[in-house]
Each structure stands twice: as structure tokens, then as C-alpha cells.
């Protein structure tokens, strides 16, 4: 047997149990924050920003993950409302975690006047690595396993954790391990691109690639999930995966076609509003000043100076304020 039977509890202090799953989630999140700090500091950002962001992302990510899981298992939780939230540290949906985490980044970026897509790029490689680590929590909880198998690397699932209809089997595919290994490969690819992709790169490209790589992995993993949440016989995660691949793929190609100045990634420098926007703002200020001076001149010259004849309509259109 390739995998030994696990114990989901790391240690106990009185009536309080500390679960491996929670430790792995927090460890993965801290490692992701370290990677984001490293990548952002290479572009001139304060490395502490990533650590300041961590607590908010943990909160929004865990809430999103739990809500997704509750929605996927609503038939159970509607009868066990007291079990929706707690410290048991099991039952989280990755797509909910990603959605919640992106909301956290958006809130943080908006508050600190940062570029949202730039920071999703810093977070994406570590996020996929954290997912690879977190999947081992599923192994320790004896969940997220596949169909029965007699392969040497099959994992033993104790009777109380076997799904209905699989009670007579004892060894199953380690689906968690397949996804964890593929996530690790994807994380290494994203990290390499985040460090070395310099030419023709736009802010958001790394995250958009994440939005295609992970759903591609998840789509095929779902074929080995007998416990998958299904609607009309189709796994919801596969529907979400296909939608994500199409959505982020379209964003990736459309944005590269547009290539607006505010989208372009500059190696070694944090994002700043493009110079064109600053020049436009300065021009507006100059025009406003000229309009104000013109109004003062007309006021000093008296009413007779602003009277015009019918054959000179151009005089009424000279004020910049009027054209605005």
C-alpha cells in the first residue's frame, strides 16, 4: 500500500482539536504570501504589502470556499444548519476560495490604490502551490478519492468514510494526489513565467493563465470524483471549468489585441497610470484655468464688450467651458 492510513488530527489540547487540514491551508497561504512578496518586491513594491494582504485573503477565501461547499451539499446542510460553520476544517470548495480570494485582493488593491490585475499576477503562482499543498488535507480527512482500484498506489479508506454504493471496496484512486501533483507542475510554470516573461506581457496575464490551467486540470479530475456535485448528470465543477477556460482565454487574447498603455507590464517597476492620462488631466486643468481667465476678462470689459452681431456666430463658441 503506497499511502498509510492517516489521522486527520495533528494534536489535541483538552477538548480542542487541531486538524492537519487547517495547518496545511494556513501553511500554503503563508507560502503563497511569501512568493507574492518576492515577486512584487522585484517590481519595486514594499514586500510587506503581501503580508498585510494575507489575513484579508484568508478570511474572504475561507468564507468563499465554505459557501461553495455548502451550496454543493445543500441537501445535507439544510437538515444540519448547525454544521454549516465551525472549526472542523473540512468541506471547502476551491472555486469558492478563488472567488473569495479575488474579492479580497480587489478590496485591498482599491484601498491601497494598487492595480488589481498586477497583484493577481503576484498571487497566482503561490495560489496554485497552496492548492497543491491543501489537497493533502483531503487525504488526511479521507475525502476526495476516486473509484475503487487494485493499483499499488491505491489508498485505503476506512468504512465510515466510504461513499454509498462503495462499502464493499477498501482501496480507491488517490484523486487528491493526482490533482496535487498537477497543481504543483502548474505552479512551477506560473512562477517561471512570473519571473522571466518580460516581452509582450500585460498585467493580469499570469492570473488569466491560472484561470485556464487549473480549470483544465480540474475538468479531467472530475471524471475520477464519484462524489462530484452534479446538475443534470454533469459535474458542476466541469461546467465552471469550461466557463473559466473560455472566459479567461477570451480576456487573454482580446487584451493582447487591444494592448492599451495601462495594461502593459514593465519589468522592475510597479504599475502607474499611463503618462497619456496624466497629460490629459493637465490639459483639462489648463483649459479650465484659461476659461476662468476669459470669464474675468469679460467681466472687466463690461456688458458692451460681449455683444456680437448676427453675422459673427463664431464668437459665442470660443469658451472651452461651453464646449465641455
ZAVODO-905148 format. One record per residue (C-alpha): x, y, z; residue number from 1; residue in one letter. Coordinates in pm, 1 decimal. Layout:
N
> X,Y,Z,pos,code
> X,Y,Z,NUM,A
...
***
This chain:
324
> X,Y,Z,pos,code
> 0.0,0.0,0.0,1,X
> 151.8,330.8,-114.2,2,X
> -28.2,552.9,138.8,3,X
> -64.4,470.8,506.9,4,X
> -395.3,526.0,684.3,5,X
> -394.8,888.9,802.7,6,X
> -501.5,1064.6,1121.3,7,X
> -678.1,1396.4,1045.2,8,X
> -595.8,1541.6,1389.3,9,X
> -247.6,1685.8,1442.1,10,X
> -284.6,1724.1,1819.6,11,X
> -542.2,1794.7,2089.0,12,X
> -545.2,2043.2,2375.0,13,X
> -824.7,1939.6,2607.2,14,X
> -1143.1,1943.8,2402.6,15,X
> -982.5,2147.4,2123.4,16,X
> -854.5,1952.2,1821.1,17,X
> -605.3,2098.0,1574.6,18,X
> -658.6,1941.6,1233.5,19,X
> -394.8,1878.6,972.2,20,X
> -623.0,2030.3,709.4,21,X
> -624.6,2367.8,881.2,22,X
> -247.7,2361.7,932.4,23,X
> -193.5,2280.2,564.3,24,X
> -427.5,2557.7,448.9,25,X
> -253.6,2818.8,662.9,26,X
> 91.6,2688.8,563.0,27,X
> 0.5,2703.7,194.6,28,X
> -136.7,3055.2,236.4,29,X
> 181.6,3173.6,409.7,30,X
> 395.9,3021.7,136.9,31,X
> 177.0,3192.7,-124.8,32,X
> 221.0,3524.5,58.4,33,X
> 598.6,3474.6,60.5,34,X
> 600.2,3412.8,-316.8,35,X
> 376.2,3716.4,-377.6,36,X
> 607.2,3926.7,-158.9,37,X
> 909.5,3807.9,-355.1,38,X
> 752.5,3873.8,-696.5,39,X
> 608.5,4212.9,-602.2,40,X
> 935.2,4333.4,-445.9,41,X
> 1112.2,4257.0,-775.2,42,X
> 887.0,4520.0,-930.0,43,X
> 952.1,4786.2,-669.3,44,X
> 670.9,4720.9,-421.6,45,X
> 708.5,4712.1,-44.9,46,X
> 739.1,4338.5,39.5,47,X
> 522.8,4392.9,348.6,48,X
> 217.8,4460.5,131.2,49,X
> 171.4,4090.4,59.3,50,X
> 183.4,4001.5,427.5,51,X
> -62.3,4278.7,510.0,52,X
> -294.1,4134.5,246.4,53,X
> -269.0,3777.3,380.1,54,X
> -519.1,3798.6,666.2,55,X
> -788.2,3952.8,445.5,56,X
> -736.4,3690.1,174.9,57,X
> -752.7,3408.6,429.4,58,X
> -1082.5,3544.1,560.8,59,X
> -1251.0,3603.1,225.1,60,X
> -1105.2,3285.5,74.6,61,X
> -1221.1,3057.6,355.9,62,X
> -1568.8,3213.0,360.8,63,X
> -1598.9,3175.3,-16.4,64,X
> -1472.6,2816.6,-4.5,65,X
> -1715.4,2722.4,269.9,66,X
> -2013.0,2883.2,97.5,67,X
> -1932.9,2695.5,-224.9,68,X
> -1913.8,2368.1,-32.4,69,X
> -2242.3,2435.1,149.1,70,X
> -2410.4,2507.5,-185.0,71,X
> -2269.4,2184.1,-329.0,72,X
> -2402.0,1981.7,-32.9,73,X
> -2720.5,2172.6,38.1,74,X
> -2933.6,1859.2,72.3,75,X
> -2724.9,1772.6,378.5,76,X
> -2675.5,2116.6,532.0,77,X
> -3038.1,2221.9,508.8,78,X
> -3103.0,1945.0,760.7,79,X
> -2791.8,2022.7,968.3,80,X
> -2781.5,2400.8,990.0,81,X
> -2561.4,2387.8,1299.5,82,X
> -2281.8,2228.0,1096.2,83,X
> -2255.0,2494.2,827.4,84,X
> -1975.9,2678.5,1004.5,85,X
> -1732.3,2562.8,1269.0,86,X
> -1373.7,2463.6,1341.8,87,X
> -1389.1,2117.0,1187.3,88,X
> -1175.2,2237.8,891.0,89,X
> -1325.1,2011.2,629.8,90,X
> -1550.1,2079.9,336.5,91,X
> -1415.9,2360.8,120.0,92,X
> -1466.6,2436.5,-248.8,93,X
> -1162.6,2559.0,-440.7,94,X
> -1363.3,2770.5,-683.1,95,X
> -1531.6,2942.9,-391.6,96,X
> -1191.7,3001.6,-231.6,97,X
> -1055.0,3157.3,-551.6,98,X
> -1360.7,3383.2,-591.4,99,X
> -1336.3,3491.7,-228.4,100,X
> -962.3,3548.3,-256.2,101,X
> -1001.4,3763.6,-566.7,102,X
> -1261.0,3971.8,-383.4,103,X
> -1007.6,4017.3,-103.2,104,X
> -737.7,4131.4,-346.7,105,X
> -979.9,4375.7,-509.4,106,X
> -1072.5,4528.4,-172.5,107,X
> -708.5,4556.3,-67.2,108,X
> -596.4,4699.4,-401.1,109,X
> -875.6,4954.9,-403.7,110,X
> -796.8,5068.2,-50.2,111,X
> -423.0,5099.4,-112.8,112,X
> -454.6,5238.4,-468.1,113,X
> -286.0,4937.7,-629.8,114,X
> -350.7,4774.7,-966.6,115,X
> -582.1,4477.7,-910.3,116,X
> -461.3,4271.2,-1208.0,117,X
> -96.2,4336.1,-1128.3,118,X
> -146.8,4186.6,-782.4,119,X
> -341.5,3886.3,-910.0,120,X
> -27.4,3805.3,-1109.7,121,X
> 182.1,3807.7,-793.0,122,X
> -68.1,3585.9,-611.8,123,X
> -143.8,3329.9,-886.3,124,X
> 169.5,3106.2,-867.9,125,X
> 150.0,3079.4,-489.6,126,X
> -224.0,3019.2,-504.5,127,X
> -181.7,2710.7,-721.3,128,X
> 102.6,2589.9,-498.2,129,X
> -119.4,2638.5,-191.3,130,X
> -385.9,2428.2,-363.3,131,X
> -129.8,2153.5,-421.6,132,X
> -46.0,2156.9,-50.6,133,X
> -406.6,2182.6,64.0,134,X
> -509.3,1872.2,-131.5,135,X
> -312.9,1662.5,118.8,136,X
> -568.7,1773.1,374.4,137,X
> -825.2,1579.7,171.1,138,X
> -607.1,1271.2,205.6,139,X
> -583.4,1315.7,582.5,140,X
> -962.0,1361.4,604.5,141,X
> -1012.9,1055.8,379.1,142,X
> -1206.3,1251.1,118.3,143,X
> -1168.1,1343.8,-246.6,144,X
> -1079.6,989.1,-350.0,145,X
> -1164.6,824.7,-677.9,146,X
> -1324.0,498.5,-785.8,147,X
> -1208.7,162.3,-647.0,148,X
> -873.3,31.2,-770.7,149,X
> -628.9,-251.4,-711.9,150,X
> -328.1,-46.1,-827.9,151,X
> -26.6,-40.7,-591.5,152,X
> -77.9,328.0,-509.7,153,X
> -442.5,289.9,-415.4,154,X
> -535.7,438.8,-77.1,155,X
> -724.6,264.3,198.1,156,X
> -1049.7,432.2,300.0,157,X
> -1199.9,330.1,631.6,158,X
> -1562.2,203.0,618.1,159,X
> -1711.5,513.3,783.1,160,X
> -1568.2,734.3,506.4,161,X
> -1676.9,523.9,208.3,162,X
> -1941.9,663.6,-20.0,163,X
> -2279.8,488.9,-52.5,164,X
> -2251.0,206.0,-302.2,165,X
> -1878.0,156.0,-238.2,166,X
> -1899.4,-13.8,100.4,167,X
> -1759.9,-343.0,-31.1,168,X
> -1436.6,-182.1,-158.2,169,X
> -1145.2,-74.0,55.6,170,X
> -886.4,78.7,-183.6,171,X
> -950.2,374.8,-411.7,172,X
> -770.8,602.4,-656.7,173,X
> -581.9,884.1,-475.4,174,X
> -755.2,1155.8,-674.6,175,X
> -625.3,1416.9,-431.8,176,X
> -268.2,1315.0,-522.8,177,X
> -327.8,1337.8,-896.9,178,X
> -460.6,1690.4,-859.3,179,X
> -188.3,1790.0,-613.2,180,X
> 88.7,1676.7,-848.9,181,X
> -65.4,1854.4,-1148.2,182,X
> -119.6,2170.8,-942.1,183,X
> 247.5,2165.0,-842.2,184,X
> 352.7,2144.2,-1207.9,185,X
> 115.9,2429.8,-1294.9,186,X
> 250.3,2640.7,-1006.3,187,X
> 608.6,2593.0,-1126.9,188,X
> 508.4,2700.7,-1479.0,189,X
> 334.3,3013.5,-1349.9,190,X
> 625.7,3100.3,-1120.1,191,X
> 872.5,3065.9,-1406.2,192,X
> 659.9,3291.7,-1628.5,193,X
> 610.8,3546.8,-1349.6,194,X
> 988.3,3574.0,-1307.6,195,X
> 1104.2,3554.5,-1668.1,196,X
> 825.3,3666.0,-1903.5,197,X
> 913.0,4026.7,-1987.5,198,X
> 831.6,4093.2,-2352.7,199,X
> 471.7,4147.7,-2470.3,200,X
> 332.3,4082.2,-2123.6,201,X
> 26.1,4256.7,-1982.5,202,X
> -88.9,4295.1,-1625.0,203,X
> -321.2,4004.5,-1548.3,204,X
> -162.3,3758.1,-1792.8,205,X
> -29.3,3526.8,-1520.7,206,X
> -363.6,3514.5,-1343.0,207,X
> -550.7,3461.0,-1670.1,208,X
> -322.0,3165.3,-1740.4,209,X
> -403.7,3034.0,-1393.7,210,X
> -770.2,3074.7,-1488.2,211,X
> -709.3,2833.7,-1776.3,212,X
> -450.0,2592.5,-1630.0,213,X
> -628.4,2497.9,-1308.6,214,X
> -974.4,2457.4,-1467.5,215,X
> -814.2,2235.1,-1733.3,216,X
> -672.3,2016.0,-1455.1,217,X
> -997.4,2017.7,-1260.2,218,X
> -1210.3,1929.9,-1561.7,219,X
> -1035.7,1593.7,-1605.6,220,X
> -1000.3,1525.7,-1232.5,221,X
> -1379.0,1540.5,-1202.8,222,X
> -1405.5,1221.4,-1408.8,223,X
> -1244.9,1047.8,-1108.2,224,X
> -1476.0,1204.7,-849.8,225,X
> -1765.0,972.1,-757.6,226,X
> -1876.6,1234.3,-503.0,227,X
> -1888.7,1519.3,-757.0,228,X
> -2168.8,1775.4,-725.2,229,X
> -2376.8,1721.3,-1039.9,230,X
> -2660.9,1900.1,-1209.1,231,X
> -2836.4,1715.1,-1489.1,232,X
> -2576.1,1440.2,-1472.0,233,X
> -2286.1,1683.2,-1534.1,234,X
> -2036.4,1780.1,-1266.1,235,X
> -2083.1,2145.7,-1171.4,236,X
> -1705.1,2183.6,-1139.2,237,X
> -1669.2,2077.6,-1503.8,238,X
> -1922.5,2339.5,-1611.1,239,X
> -1738.8,2603.6,-1409.4,240,X
> -1406.6,2482.5,-1550.4,241,X
> -1518.2,2508.6,-1911.5,242,X
> -1669.0,2851.0,-1847.8,243,X
> -1347.3,2965.9,-1681.8,244,X
> -1129.0,2844.7,-1967.8,245,X
> -1345.4,3024.2,-2225.1,246,X
> -1376.2,3342.5,-2017.5,247,X
> -1010.3,3384.7,-1926.0,248,X
> -893.3,3266.6,-2267.2,249,X
> -1109.6,3531.7,-2434.1,250,X
> -984.4,3800.1,-2193.3,251,X
> -624.4,3699.8,-2259.0,252,X
> -649.4,3726.1,-2638.1,253,X
> -874.4,4034.1,-2651.5,254,X
> -649.8,4231.2,-2416.1,255,X
> -340.0,4139.2,-2617.4,256,X
> -518.2,4261.2,-2926.6,257,X
> -605.0,4593.3,-2761.2,258,X
> -272.2,4647.1,-2576.7,259,X
> -370.4,4972.3,-2409.9,260,X
> -90.0,5158.3,-2228.1,261,X
> -241.0,5093.6,-1883.6,262,X
> -226.9,4717.1,-1946.4,263,X
> 143.2,4686.5,-2033.9,264,X
> 374.8,4522.0,-1781.6,265,X
> 708.4,4695.9,-1724.2,266,X
> 973.5,4470.4,-1563.0,267,X
> 1117.0,4604.4,-1240.6,268,X
> 859.5,4879.7,-1198.2,269,X
> 525.2,4890.4,-1017.5,270,X
> 214.5,4982.2,-1215.7,271,X
> 146.2,5352.0,-1256.8,272,X
> -124.9,5535.3,-1453.3,273,X
> -1.1,5586.7,-1812.7,274,X
> 154.4,5922.3,-1898.8,275,X
> -119.8,5992.6,-2153.6,276,X
> -377.8,6003.7,-1878.3,277,X
> -165.7,6248.7,-1676.8,278,X
> -123.3,6474.0,-1981.6,279,X
> -498.3,6471.6,-2039.5,280,X
> -557.8,6574.9,-1679.3,281,X
> -304.1,6857.2,-1710.5,282,X
> -468.7,6977.4,-2034.3,283,X
> -807.9,6982.8,-1864.5,284,X
> -662.4,7189.8,-1580.0,285,X
> -502.7,7434.4,-1826.7,286,X
> -827.0,7465.3,-2023.3,287,X
> -1020.3,7528.1,-1703.8,288,X
> -771.6,7797.9,-1599.6,289,X
> -797.5,7966.7,-1939.8,290,X
> -1175.0,7953.9,-1917.6,291,X
> -1160.8,8121.9,-1577.2,292,X
> -927.8,8395.6,-1703.5,293,X
> -1151.8,8453.2,-2004.0,294,X
> -1453.8,8497.0,-1776.4,295,X
> -1266.1,8751.5,-1564.5,296,X
> -1161.6,8949.3,-1874.9,297,X
> -1519.2,8964.4,-1999.7,298,X
> -1644.5,9071.9,-1660.8,299,X
> -1390.5,9359.2,-1650.7,300,X
> -1467.9,9477.3,-2005.1,301,X
> -1835.6,9537.8,-1926.3,302,X
> -2158.2,9427.8,-2092.6,303,X
> -2096.6,9615.1,-2419.7,304,X
> -1782.4,9414.0,-2495.3,305,X
> -1965.9,9079.4,-2517.0,306,X
> -2236.5,9191.7,-2760.5,307,X
> -2196.8,9035.0,-3105.5,308,X
> -2374.3,9077.0,-3436.8,309,X
> -2574.9,8808.0,-3613.1,310,X
> -2310.6,8760.8,-3882.2,311,X
> -2039.2,8656.0,-3631.3,312,X
> -2164.9,8331.5,-3467.5,313,X
> -1810.0,8206.4,-3401.6,314,X
> -1763.0,8442.1,-3105.4,315,X
> -2018.1,8250.9,-2894.4,316,X
> -1822.1,7924.1,-2927.3,317,X
> -1475.3,8034.5,-2818.9,318,X
> -1506.6,7943.4,-2449.6,319,X
> -1362.7,7594.7,-2357.6,320,X
> -1617.3,7570.6,-2078.1,321,X
> -1901.3,7593.2,-2329.1,322,X
> -1763.0,7310.0,-2542.2,323,X
> -1731.7,7085.8,-2235.3,324,X
***
